[in-house]
Amino acid sequence: MGVTTIGGHDPLVDLFWLVGIVAVLRAPRRNAFLVAWAAAPLPWLVQDPSRFVLQSPLVGAVLGGIAIGRWLDGWRRPWARAVVMAAIVMVATVFPFGPPALGGEVLWLRAHYPRMLDWPEMRADAEALRHDQGGGLVLGYASYVASAIAVWDDIEAEKGHWIEVRPPVDPADDIGVAEKRYVLALPPDDGTLAGWATQGWLRVLGGGRWSSVLRFTTRPTPAEAQAAVRAAWVRDGGWIAGACERNDFGDPVRVFTDPAEIPRRAAVRGECRRRMARLQVATLLYAHAIEPTDPALARRVRGGALALGWLSSVVGDESTLDFRSAAAHARFRADVAGVARVAADGGDLGPPIAGMLERYLGAARGSL
């Protein structure tokens, strides 16, 4: 009955929600389930108000639909009921108070954009995991990757979908780099990845067009790993600081009318995602190198690599469009430029990387 817009909210749903709430509260015992369902999203007001805004429209649309449906059932003239129902559906579909869902549906038919998940890619990664005989926990670069792969293969994964319910102390955080398998946003034929594989530090198990499945093998020395990290930040961090576009929805008219726009966006943002993934792999190499000598620091570095993986999704996946504001993206590029400068000068990379991740990921709610 209601419409949730691209931005996640439509005032028309609030109108249905109010109509439905008034109707069910007039007979709360008869509508106990609906009252409980309407109250279910309220805890999000304490933890994450934006999530309340995203989840309550479904309840509002259903409650309003039930209330209006009951009201129309009492009409004696079927033709009048049919006219009013058609008018409500037309308003909700074509002329809501916010951007109509119909526009998004037409855009998908025209351009297949945005695509939340690349299912053929996830299937290719699942095939690579299936043929790997070593086993081990699977870590995807984003929280939804392992869930998507689980459609095609029976796996044990770390940090499941959205990781909202998890133990205060996650045992997976203490598992070493080489004991896991990684699904990262790097194509199997990436040149930098091939160079690390030639060193014997990792093995590419397979993958698809833009993602690959990796295992870390021979442990580099701390000096070798640190050099790889610095080189990655100078090379890939410098590119990100200078050329990484904000991952926003874009101009819908241009997306709809210009057949070259979506391939262009996919190429540029895919390159940004690829370079972020290289930073993630380099960070994992460093964590692997120092695990025997400094396990506490290695644990923190593995956590940083996990954050860089999610960051590669935020800057490049169509499922994360508009997750960050223009101001947050500008600050992110400036922070990456700062890390790249420190890497080139041979300084301590820990503080600037930690600050960049905290400002871009830790303060995510304020930058949505």
ZAMARGU-4260 file (C-alpha; in steps of 0.2 Angstrom, whole numbers, plus 5000, padded with zeros to 4 digits):
<rodrens>
0) 5000/5000/5000 | 5014/5012/5004 | 5030/5016/4995 | 5048/5016/5002 | 5058/5027/4992
5) 5077/5025/4987 | 5081/5036/5002 | 5072/5023/5013 | 5057/5034/5018 | 5041/5041/5011
10) 5029/5053/5020 | 5014/5044/5012 | 5018/5028/5023 | 5017/5039/5038 | 4999/5044/5034
15) 4995/5025/5031 | 5004/5021/5048 | 4994/5034/5057 | 4977/5028/5050 | 4982/5010/5054
20) 4988/5014/5072 | 4972/5023/5076 | 4962/5008/5069 | 4971/4995/5079 | 4971/5004/5095
25) 4953/5006/5095 | 4952/4987/5098 | 4969/4982/5105 | 4964/4965/5111 | 4957/4960/5095
30) 4973/4967/5086 | 4986/4962/5098 | 4998/4955/5085 | 4997/4971/5075 | 5000/4982/5090
35) 5015/4971/5095 | 5021/4972/5077 | 5019/4991/5077 | 5029/4992/5093 | 5043/4980/5088
40) 5054/4994/5079 | 5053/5005/5094 | 5070/4999/5102 | 5079/5006/5086 | 5075/5023/5092
45) 5087/5021/5106 | 5101/5011/5097 | 5100/5018/5079 | 5085/5030/5074 | 5089/5029/5056
50) 5085/5010/5057 | 5068/5014/5064 | 5065/5025/5050 | 5069/5011/5038 | 5060/4997/5046
55) 5044/5005/5052 | 5037/5009/5035 | 5033/4991/5032 | 5023/4990/5047 | 5014/5006/5043
60) 5010/5001/5025 | 5002/4985/5032 | 4993/4993/5046 | 4986/5006/5034 | 4981/4993/5021
65) 4972/4983/5034 | 4963/4998/5041 | 4958/5005/5024 | 4953/4987/5018 | 4941/4985/5033
70) 4934/5002/5030 | 4931/4998/5011 | 4923/4981/5015 | 4909/4990/5024 | 4904/4999/5008
75) 4888/4993/4999 | 4892/4999/4982 | 4905/4988/4974 | 4909/5000/4960 | 4913/5014/4972
80) 4924/5002/4982 | 4933/4998/4966 | 4936/5016/4961 | 4943/5021/4978 | 4954/5006/4979
85) 4961/5010/4961 | 4964/5028/4966 | 4973/5023/4982 | 4984/5011/4972 | 4987/5024/4959
90) 4993/5037/4971 | 5004/5026/4981 | 5012/5019/4965 | 5013/5034/4953 | 5010/5050/4964
95) 5017/5047/4981 | 5023/5061/4992 | 5041/5055/4988 | 5050/5048/4973 | 5039/5034/4967
100) 5044/5016/4967 | 5038/5015/4949 | 5053/5026/4944 | 5065/5013/4951 | 5056/4999/4943
105) 5057/5007/4926 | 5075/5011/4929 | 5079/4993/4932 | 5070/4987/4917 | 5079/5000/4906
110) 5097/4999/4914 | 5097/4985/4927 | 5103/4997/4940 | 5106/4997/4954 | 5111/4979/4957
115) 5111/4974/4975 | 5121/4957/4972 | 5131/4950/4958 | 5124/4932/4959 | 5135/4925/4945
120) 5150/4932/4954 | 5145/4925/4971 | 5142/4908/4962 | 5160/4908/4954 | 5167/4912/4971
125) 5157/4898/4979 | 5164/4886/4965 | 5182/4891/4970 | 5178/4887/4988 | 5170/4871/4984
130) 5186/4865/4975 | 5198/4870/4989 | 5202/4855/4999 | 5209/4864/5014 | 5193/4870/5022
135) 5193/4884/5035 | 5182/4899/5040 | 5177/4910/5026 | 5178/4929/5027 | 5170/4940/5014
140) 5175/4958/5011 | 5158/4964/5015 | 5145/4957/5028 | 5133/4950/5014 | 5146/4941/5004
145) 5147/4925/5014 | 5128/4925/5015 | 5127/4926/4996 | 5140/4912/4994 | 5130/4901/5006
150) 5116/4900/4993 | 5128/4890/4982 | 5139/4881/4994 | 5139/4875/5012 | 5152/4885/5021
155) 5156/4891/5039 | 5158/4910/5038 | 5165/4924/5050 | 5154/4939/5053 | 5138/4934/5046
160) 5125/4945/5038 | 5126/4963/5045 | 5134/4955/5061 | 5121/4963/5073 | 5119/4948/5084
165) 5136/4942/5090 | 5146/4938/5106 | 5154/4952/5115 | 5171/4942/5112 | 5171/4934/5095
170) 5183/4919/5095 | 5185/4922/5076 | 5195/4938/5080 | 5209/4927/5087 | 5211/4915/5072
175) 5227/4918/5062 | 5227/4925/5045 | 5232/4909/5037 | 5218/4899/5045 | 5205/4907/5035
180) 5199/4909/5017 | 5195/4926/5010 | 5183/4932/4997 | 5190/4949/4992 | 5186/4962/4979
185) 5201/4959/4968 | 5200/4950/4951 | 5211/4934/4951 | 5222/4941/4937 | 5226/4957/4947
190) 5244/4961/4944 | 5248/4966/4961 | 5240/4951/4968 | 5250/4940/4956 | 5266/4948/4962
195) 5262/4944/4980 | 5258/4926/4975 | 5275/4925/4966 | 5283/4929/4982 | 5274/4914/4989
200) 5264/4924/5002 | 5247/4919/4996 | 5238/4908/4984 | 5223/4912/4973 | 5210/4898/4973
205) 5199/4906/4959 | 5186/4918/4958 | 5175/4928/4945 | 5177/4944/4935 | 5181/4956/4949
210) 5183/4945/4965 | 5194/4931/4970 | 5196/4918/4984 | 5213/4918/4993 | 5223/4909/5005
215) 5238/4916/5014 | 5253/4904/5014 | 5271/4908/5017 | 5273/4921/5031 | 5283/4936/5025
220) 5296/4944/5036 | 5289/4960/5045 | 5301/4971/5035 | 5294/4963/5019 | 5276/4965/5024
225) 5279/4983/5030 | 5287/4987/5013 | 5272/4980/5004 | 5260/4990/5015 | 5269/5006/5012
230) 5270/5003/4993 | 5251/4999/4993 | 5247/5015/5002 | 5258/5026/4991 | 5252/5018/4974
235) 5234/5013/4978 | 5230/5026/4992 | 5237/5040/4981 | 5225/5034/4967 | 5210/5034/4979
240) 5214/5051/4986 | 5215/5058/4968 | 5202/5049/4958 | 5189/5039/4969 | 5172/5045/4965
245) 5158/5046/4979 | 5148/5030/4977 | 5131/5039/4976 | 5115/5035/4966 | 5119/5048/4953
250) 5108/5058/4941 | 5093/5046/4937 | 5090/5055/4921 | 5108/5053/4915 | 5108/5035/4921
255) 5092/5032/4911 | 5096/5041/4895 | 5115/5038/4893 | 5119/5020/4889 | 5138/5024/4893
260) 5135/5031/4911 | 5133/5014/4920 | 5148/5006/4912 | 5158/5021/4916 | 5152/5021/4934
265) 5156/5003/4936 | 5173/5005/4929 | 5178/5020/4940 | 5170/5013/4956 | 5176/4996/4953
270) 5194/5002/4951 | 5192/5011/4968 | 5185/4995/4976 | 5200/4985/4968 | 5213/4997/4976
275) 5204/4997/4993 | 5205/4978/4992 | 5224/4979/4988 | 5226/4989/5004 | 5216/4976/5013
280) 5227/4962/5007 | 5243/4971/5011 | 5236/4974/5029 | 5233/4955/5031 | 5251/4952/5025
285) 5257/4963/5039 | 5246/4955/5052 | 5252/4937/5046 | 5270/4943/5047 | 5269/4949/5065
290) 5258/4936/5073 | 5272/4925/5080 | 5281/4941/5088 | 5267/4952/5093 | 5250/4943/5093
295) 5241/4958/5101 | 5246/4970/5088 | 5242/4957/5074 | 5224/4955/5081 | 5221/4974/5080
300) 5229/4974/5062 | 5217/4960/5057 | 5203/4971/5063 | 5209/4985/5053 | 5209/4974/5038
305) 5191/4969/5041 | 5187/4987/5041 | 5196/4990/5025 | 5186/4976/5017 | 5170/4984/5022
310) 5177/5001/5015 | 5180/4993/4998 | 5161/4989/4998 | 5156/5006/5003 | 5166/5014/4989
315) 5162/5002/4975 | 5146/4991/4977 | 5129/4996/4971 | 5122/4989/4987 | 5130/5004/4996
320) 5125/5018/4986 | 5124/5035/4996 | 5130/5026/5012 | 5141/5041/5014 | 5138/5060/5012
325) 5148/5071/5000 | 5157/5079/5015 | 5161/5062/5022 | 5168/5056/5006 | 5179/5072/5004
330) 5186/5070/5021 | 5189/5051/5017 | 5199/5056/5002 | 5209/5069/5012 | 5213/5056/5025
335) 5219/5043/5012 | 5230/5056/5005 | 5237/5060/5022 | 5241/5041/5025 | 5249/5040/5008
340) 5260/5055/5012 | 5265/5046/5028 | 5269/5030/5019 | 5280/5039/5007 | 5289/5048/5021
345) 5292/5032/5030 | 5282/5037/5046 | 5271/5027/5058 | 5255/5022/5048 | 5245/5016/5063
350) 5238/5032/5069 | 5233/5040/5052 | 5225/5024/5046 | 5216/5022/5063 | 5209/5039/5062
355) 5204/5037/5044 | 5194/5022/5048 | 5186/5029/5063 | 5180/5045/5054 | 5173/5035/5039
360) 5166/5020/5048 | 5165/5022/5066 | 5156/5039/5064 | 5145/5031/5050 | 5128/5037/5057
365) 5133/5055/5057 | 5138/5054/5039 | 5124/5044/5031
</rodrens>
